[in-house]
Amino acid sequence: MAKPSELLGRPAAPGIATGPLFRLAGGVIAAGDASGAPQAGTGELLQAIEAAIADLTALAAATDDAGAEILEFQIAMLEDPALRAPALAAIGAGAPASRAWREALDQQIAGYTNAEDDYFRARAADLTDLRDRVLVRLAGGGAAAATPRGAILLGDDLMPSRFLEIDWSGGGGIALAGGSPTSHVAMLARARGVPMVVGLGTPAAAVDGHAQAAIDGAAGRIILHPTETHLADLARRSAAAAAARRADDLALREPAVTVDGTRISVMVNIADPAELEGFDPSLCDGIGLVRTELLFHGAGGLPDEDRQYTAYRRILEWAAGRPVTIRTLDAGGDKPIPGLTAPGESNPFLGLRGIRLSLDRPEIFAVQLRALARAAMHGALKVMLPMVTIPRELEAARALFAAEVARLEADGVPGRLPPLGMMVEVPAAALAIEGFDAAFFSIGSNDLIQYTTASARDSDAVAALADPRNPAVLRLIGEVARHGAAAGREVSLCGDMAGDPAYLPALLAAGLTALSVAPVALAGVKAAVRRERASHG
Amino acid sequence: MLTHAVGLHARPSVKLTKLAKTFGASIEFGLSGSGPWIDAKSIVKVMATKVPQNSTLHFRATGQDAGAAVQALIDLVERDFDEGAMNGEA
């Protein structure tokens, strides 16, 4: 039995999980320990091989020349009857398909691992890739969503789109050699309650990818080959966290009112309408942020008007009259969208992103605005623009929006212009907030902190500088809240800062009365509000 | 009987087996004239042979188009698999 060992990184999303490690390899998933159904036989193996060939063929079509040649080699290997012959013989002799395939391929792999020539030795990785691809297919996994349920994913980094393809309903966690707690993947992990540790330092390739592992997200800790003692300790911590959650859940059913009687509106952030399934809308005060990027990441390219309209309408109907703030497409920065965002920007966080990109591509923006205008007929929709820097951007977007509403009217399609607000995440906007005629302001603390402290949110090395309590950040938040109160415009805060009760006193002191948090943080924030005072004077 | 400039790496092996499969004849190659003989249509077996640079390849074939097959494969090896001598990293 392998000895337990520990990897220490930085916490990115709290939570505790145990499961098999599952290696993420350069965007392509390889199975660490996928096991097929024991009754699977010849037919299943041949189907799995065919499926793996189809996956590789599709991948090759989407890959550059050098990559495609490697894939062509892999496909040729998989197609060769000689590769599968020993496995088929073993199945004939009574072995289950997954074991027969694994042993046949391991024998091939050993042949390469022992080669004298570097080049042939390196081909062991190709064979390993093929072995795992077919095993994943045998286990019933799909091409993209081929991670076994409940696995701890191990990799150097993880793309947000990849995270979104994975089925997390069976638990699991994320362990990354690189990454950052402020990346979008970390945000998504917190929203879905998936434990995540970043900055492990040890390259993912150096970790035994077949190990059982336990992850303690809050402690930033991965334990390989955990012992019974480890598991018991984690179970205790997990139970303590669950008890705290139960206490919070009591607060979840109550309105969030401070000790001195100030009602705080606590809303939720969502990225996917699927997050609303099984979630009771009466527990929150509405949706403070709907991210629309996910819609634009689906297969088949950019979503058409009807697909967007259907998605927005579904969210509004769920909210049953509560306010829903949908943010227009916030692509760019660390959220590239192929075919839309500008490639090759040397500093994408300061580049063509958010409203800048939408105004640069009005033909795509118009489709979203039309879908939003139509959805506005089905609930209390508010629309906000990301990354607004100067008032002219807000006015340009408003004019485009009005033009689309007029076109809908001319076409006889029901639609209306919803209240138009803006994100406050650029310091230039926060400092000159009185110049913006927005219906409401929503402070995007993640970007506001990044831009105010000049600390990239995807850089672990400067993460300590990106401090939400930096006095400059708190002063900007206070300025915006003050302006909103004076001008009668609602101000809320929808970044990660809102979801961490540790920052609640500072936010209340800044004068905020509306917060929007990840659904998993809702109970904790509402409970924290009930312990705080709004006025500290 | 031929000497080639790159080892039978992935890309040349793909080319060799693809070409061999266009013939009906059964085609084999060996690193010596007395074998052992390797099925030239199986990429798995070709790669497993781990043919190094500057080896001499011997071909033999049986079947209707055996002569044409051997000639086509010799041509491919003579052309260094249509790759530059430096080019075998796929």
Interface residues (C-beta under 8 A of the other chain):
Chain A: A66 E69 I70 E72 F73 A76 M77 D80 P81 A82 L83 Q108 G111 A115 D117 Y119 F120 R123 D126
Chain B: G7 H9 A10 R11 S13 V14 T17 K18 D39 S42 I43 V44 K45 M47 A48 K50 P52 G88 E89 A90
